[in-house]
Amino acid sequence: MTTGKNPVNNILTDTYGRTITNVRIALTNTCNLRCIYCHHEGEEINGCTVGDHHIQMTKEEIAELIGVFAELGVTTIKLTGGEPTLRSDLLDIIRSIPPHIESSMTTNGTLLEKMAADLKSAGLSRVNVSLDTMRRDRYQKITGRDLLPNVLAGIDAALAVGLTPVKLNMVILKGINDDEVEEFLSYVRGKENIILQIIELMDVNGWADHIDHVEDVIRGNANVVGDLEKDIASRSTQVTTRRMHHRRKYCLDGAEVEVVRPMHNLEFCANCNRLRVTSDGKLKPCLLRTGNEVDIRGLHGDELKAAIAQAVQNRSPYFAKQV
């Protein structure tokens, strides 16, 4: 990675030569689950949402922002939350995304069964579904709700209407669900157009502050994911590397698996092409960095473009080589 000192012509290219093509927009900070490890898209660790002062963006503000990003050359929009399906105007927001932009949504899947057909009709391309366990008691322990059957039905509905490929986001939690990887592989193997994403736990928002020796817990999770990737790689018949973060995708026995390892990973940061937008209208250059956000509320046209340019220039790899 280089720390290029020269100004760039493309306002979506940062000073490290990384060009933004993917924008992740949080539509709300509200959720109907209480997952023990949730990072809240980085909102609660930087003051972007503070109690009653939080006012989420309107659908008009979101539509205007999407239009500007599309004009600047962004190719992918991902809608997130909180839980985006809780917004009553979600379909209108999806319809505001230009058809040449790939639109996807990350959801917990609890409301997906009844919404899948409408989401597809509105123009959504595909979904990521957060699912860390196939066991009902564990699901309730991790999320605080007994809704695993709803999620599984939602996945089936998404597959049926063509919100594909469906990606299952499985965050590895040592001692809780790390013994279920083979079950997930069997589940993926039995279905078309579905990909398993094994995700390394990120230590943000102090989710584990109450746990003794929390650093050992985080390190243990990282080691588990590293060992899982080695095992999956050894059994794979094909390995491809995605542009996004240089993630590896493995094919083994009819199952497709991506491994997402963001922590202490120079390669991950060096190939990051994502910019985040918080639900209350701040451009967030990096999930793990705070204090460099750019407020876009009330901005339009060239002012909005200038704010995006500033946010891009504020980007700096969280894990980077010392130079």
N, C-alpha and C positions, 0 to 999 in steps of 0.2 A: 504494500500500500504506500502510495506517495502522498505528500501533503501539498499538492500543487499550489503554488503561490500566485499564478497568473489568473486574472479574471476570466470568467467563462462567458461565452456568448449565449448559451442556452440557459434560461433562468431555472430550469429544472435540474441542472447539473451542479453538484456541490463542489467545494474546493478540493475534494478528494477524487474527483472524476466520476462520481457515482450519479447516474441520471435517474430521476424519479419516474417510474412508469406505473406504480401501484399506489393507490390512495385508499386508506382504511378510515372510514367515517363511522364514528360512534353515534348512533341515532338517539340513544337514551342512556342514562346511568341507572335506570330501574331494571330490576331482574326479579323473577319469581322463584329463583333458587338462591342458595347461600353456600356456594362451593367454598371449601375450606382454604383453597389456594388462590382464589381469584385475584388477578392483578388490576381489575377494573379499567383496563386499557390505559393505565398510568394516570388516571384522573385524580384519584384521591391522594396521591403522593406528591402532588405539585400545586395544590390549591386551585386546580381548575374547577372543581366543584366544591362549594362550601355551603352546606346547609341550605337555608332558604334563598340564598343569593344565586343559586344555580337556576338558570333558565335555559332549557334545551333549545337548540336551533329550530326554527320553523321549517316547514317543508319548502317554503319559497326560498329561504336562505340556503338550504341544502341544494335545491335545484340550481340556483345561480352559481353556487360554488362548483357543483359538478360540471356545469357548462363551461366555466373558466378552465377547469382542469382538462376537460376534453379539448378545448381550443389550444391549450398549451402542449398537448401531445400525450397525456396520460392514457394508458390503454386498458387499465383494469381498476374497477371500483369494488371494494368490499365493504358491505354494510355490517356493522357490529353493534354491540351495546356495552353494558347491560344486555338485555334481551330485546333485539329489534322487533320481534313479532308482537311486542306489547304496544307498539305505536299504532294508533288507529288509522294514521295516514300513510302507513308503510307502502301500500300499493301505489299511491300517488308518487311517492319518492322514487320507487322503482321505475315507474313510467317516465320519470324525468331524465333517466340515464339514456344517452344516445345509443341507438342500436349497435353501433360499431364498437362500443365499449363492452368488454366482458364484465358482467355484473354478477357478483356472488354475495353470499350472506353467511355469517357465522352465527349459529343459533344453538340453544340447548335442546331444541327439538321437541319440547314438551307440548307445543301448540302447532306443530308442523303438519300433523295429519289432516286437520281441517282446513289448513291454509295452502297446502302444496299446489293444488291446481290453480288457485288464484295467483299465487306468486309466479308460476310459470307463464300464465296468460299475461301478466303485467310486464313480462320481459326479463325476469331473473334467469340467469344462465344456470347456476348451480348453487349448492349449499355445502358448508362444513357443519358437521354436527358434533358438539362436544359430548363425548361419552367415554368415561374412564373405567367402567366396569360393566360386566354382563350379569352381575349378581345383585339381586334386589336389595338385600340388607346392606351391602357395601354402597350401593347407589345412594341410599338414604343417609348413610353415614357421611358420604362425601358432599352431598348436595343439600342435605337437610329436608328433602322431600321424597316421598314414595311414588315416583313418577316414571320409573324405568319402562313399564309397558307402553306408556304414552310415547316415549322417545323411540322405541323400537318400531311402533306403528308409524311414527312420523318418518323414519328412515325408509320404510317400505313405501309410503305414499310419495316421497320425493323421488324414489327410483321409478315408481309407476308413471309419474307424469313427466319424467325426463329432466329433473333438476340435477343433471349429472355432468361429470362424475361426482358422486357424493363422497366427501372426505370425512372420515371419522377421526376426530381429534382426541387422542388418548394421552393424557398427561400421566407420566409414570410417577407413582408415589410408593417409595420403598416401604415394604412391610404392609402395604394396603392393597395394591393391585398389580404389583410387578410379577405375580405368578399367573396372570391371566393372558399373557401375550399370545400363547398358543391358541386359546379360545377365540381371541379376536382374529387371529389368522384364519382359523376355521370358518368363522362367520364371514369374513371377507371373501374367502375362497369359494364360498357357496353362492355368491351373488355377483352379477355383472355390474360394471360401472360404479364400483365402490373401491375406495383406496383407504388404507389404514395409515394415519399419521401418528407416529410415536414421538411424543414431545417431551423434552427435558424440562423439569420443573424450574421456574424462574423465581428467585427469592426477592419479590417486591411486595410492597404494602404491608410488610411485617406479619404475614399470615401465620408464621410459625414462631413468633416471638415468645409464645408461652411454652415452647418445647425446649427442654434442656439440651444443651450442646447443638443448637440449631445449625451452626456451620458444618458440623459433622453430618447432620441430616441432609443438608443441601449437597455436600460433597458425595455422600452415599448415593443420592439420586442420580447425580451426574455419572458416577461410576457404573451404576446399574444400566443406564441408557447406553453408555459406551460399550459395555459388555454385550448388551442386546444387539447393538449395531454390528459388532464383530461377528456374532453368531449368525445374524441374518445375512450379512455379506458372504459368509462362508458357504451358505446354502443357496445363494442366488444364482440364477442362470443368466441374468442380465442386470446391469447396473447403469443407470443414466444419471446425469447431473443437471439439475434445474438451474436456470439463471438466478432465480430468487435465492439469495443467500448461499448459493452452491450446495443446495440440499441434494442428498443422494436418494434416488428411488430404486428400490430393489424389487425384482420379480422372482418369486420362488413358489413353485408348485401351484401356479395359477393365482397367487395372491400378489397384489401390489402394495408395497410398503414404502413410505417416506419417513426419514428420521430427521427431526428438527432439534438441533443442539445449539442454542443461542448463547449459552453461558461460557465465558472464558474462551471464546472462539473467534480468532482473528479473521478467518476465512468468512464466517457468517457476516460479520460487520463489514468487511471489505466489499462484499457483494450485495449489500442491502440497497434495494431500490424503492423503499416504502416511505411514505409520509402519512402521519396520523392526524385525524381531526377529532377533537374531543366533542362531547355532546353539547357543550355550552359554547362552542365556536372558537376554539383555539387550535392553531396549527402546532402539532407536537412533533418535533424532528426525530426524537428517539424515545422509545418506551422507557428506557432506564435512566435517561437524563432529565433533570428538572431545571427550571429557571430560564430556559431558552425558548419558551413557547411564544407564539405571536397571535395576538387577539385579532379576529377578523370581523367581529360584530359591528354592523353599521357600515362596512366597506363595500364598495361596488366598483365595477369596471377596472380602470387602471390602478386604483388604490388597492383593490383586492389582488390584482396581479403582483403589485409591489410587495404586499404582505407575504404572498407565496414565495416570491424571490428571496425575501429576508429569511423566511423559515428554512428554505433550502440551504442558504448560506450559513445558517446556524447549525447545520448538521455536522456532527463529528462522531466518528466511530467510538462506541463505548469501550470496546476492546480493540486496541491498536498497538502496533509495534512502537516501542520507544525510539524516537529519532533524535 
